[in-house]
Amino acid sequence: MRAAFLVKYGASQTAFEVRETEKPILSPDQVLIKVAAFGLNFADVMARLGLYKAAPPLPAILGYDVVGHVEECGSNISRLKAGDRVVALTRFGGYAEYAVAEEAMAHKIPETFSAGIAVALATQYSTAYFLSHTMANLQEGDRVLVHAAAGGVGTALVQLALLKKCMVFGTCSSMEKIEYVKKLGVHHPINYKKVDFEKEVRLLNKDTGLDVIFDPVGGTSVRKGFRLLGAGGRLLTFGVSSMNKNPSFFGKLKVLFQFGVYHPLQFLGGSKGMIGVNMLTVGEERPDKVANAMKAVIQLTEKGDLNPFVGAEYKIEQLAEAHQFLESRKSMGKIVVKW
């Protein structure tokens, strides 16, 4: 099979090589999938820059979400069969013509779902569902701030929060994205390049505390967000994209200090908290929770309650361009790469 290998850290134009390699070996609890397309995630960019500790050593095959048809099933598999069209989460290995996935991480989808919608459901929407429904337990009327609201996970979080009838604040970085999140239904779009989001939220919310904040940015954003929480508020951090701006040792150190220092008494006294989420870790230790999230978002999409937005589609020969586009922060929704 062919696979796109990460062969060196750095710029996307020189980081990848498409090579011939052996198909992955199937275990009894796995399915082998003939991959039609795979999705890009910001963690891929971090891995390409050498900033993602969980990534395998070079040369490595990145990729967390794939869509295709089951080629073969392990001996312990009963729920799926060869020929089923599935979307699946992989622990790396997704940038390939064939990938393996645990049975719990592969789910049948209708042929009507586009490749982009399918992979958006696997990673972005499953992550958003786990964050919003399992960890944050959103309630009707909650005041919710979604950072990077125009991105893949951001779009999903906005849609899920609106389904719960929450008031949604959303930050993004351009007027084009402001218009996009307005169409999504965000009540209070905020261009963080133009205004300080902390001051803007206080103004719009009349100094009332927020109930939930979803933050994939990290650094200063977390410290400001914690100050915006009201009683019973919780801040969920699930990425550190701000580290991408300066990936040097001192740059990373600066971002870590920008998070701030916290003590349990701050959580107790203010009746608020902070939660970190790493979906790879959740998938390894509690695959049932990820599986439940995937099933839920597939069903909600089939019902028409969710509508994933595909921001761009690329061919495998354009992988470097796809990475560059995602890294530029100009992208909206999900980016998909097709074989």
Disulfide bonds with the S-S distance in Angstrom:
none
